[in-house]
Amino acid sequence: MRFEETYLNDNILDALYDMHFDECTPIQEKCIPKILAKHDILGVAQTGTGKTAAYLLPILSMLDDGNYPKSAINCVIMSPTRELVQQIDQAFQGFGYYLEGTSSVAVYGGNDGNRYDQEMKSLKLGADVIIATPGRLLSHMRMGNVDLSKVSFFVLDEADRMLDMGFFDDIMQIASKLPSKVQTIMFSATMPERIQKLAHTLLKNPDEVKIAVNKPADKIVQSAYVCYDSQKKYIIKYLFHTNQLKRVIIFS
């Protein structure tokens, strides 16, 4: 499906045209119409499938079409890390290039007091979209800097990672301050029992969208080595030596 076949408004389509985005990815094709129809969404898709645009595009389109309160927070997007918050905010700037009067603020920890003051000012003025890590947003809430009473969209991006990082209670505290009619959109790369529990708690009759849940990313070979801790570094040396690896990320 092409983006121009969706019901995204012209300002969003113009930005996509400038960015040379023509065809929807599978997750976008399935999610955009459902979000525009005001359905709650439970999406299961790995990183790189285009899920950020799958929720940002329809939300920005609806905000631009109007009928949402001015000088109020209309959308809250939760993400597990500062880097992901920044990436989503950058995507917002691109997709929202032609939107007048639709603003965002990125809210995350690990920075100086000046940054906190800037966040506080933007939150009190009522930025349309907050993109935040749970802990930092909760900090602002405790200081009375945030009014979530008029929020229409609540997005949990990479929900499984947020739970891995211990943010379940923070998410529930934030959700408790949202209006009962908020449209909730949750994306996760996996669907363990605790994600299902969170979805059952927060989502109302959600449409489920699953894209290649068990398929590894293209060009990624998955394998496992059963070993003792003391053998790990020797296995890594062996892999480097035999495969002549050039670019590597080691997670630990």
Secondary structure by P-SEA (a helix, b strand, c coil): cccccccccaaaaaaaaaaccccccaaaaacaaaaaabbbbbbbbccccccccccaaaaaaaaaacccccccccbbbbbccaaaaaaaaaaaaaaacccccbbbbbbbccccaaaaaaaaaaaaaccccccccaaaaaaaaaacccccccccbbbbcaaaaaaaacaaaaaaaaaaaccccbbbbbbbccccaaaaaaaaacccbbbbbbccccccccccccccccccccaaaaaaaaaaaaacccbbbbcc
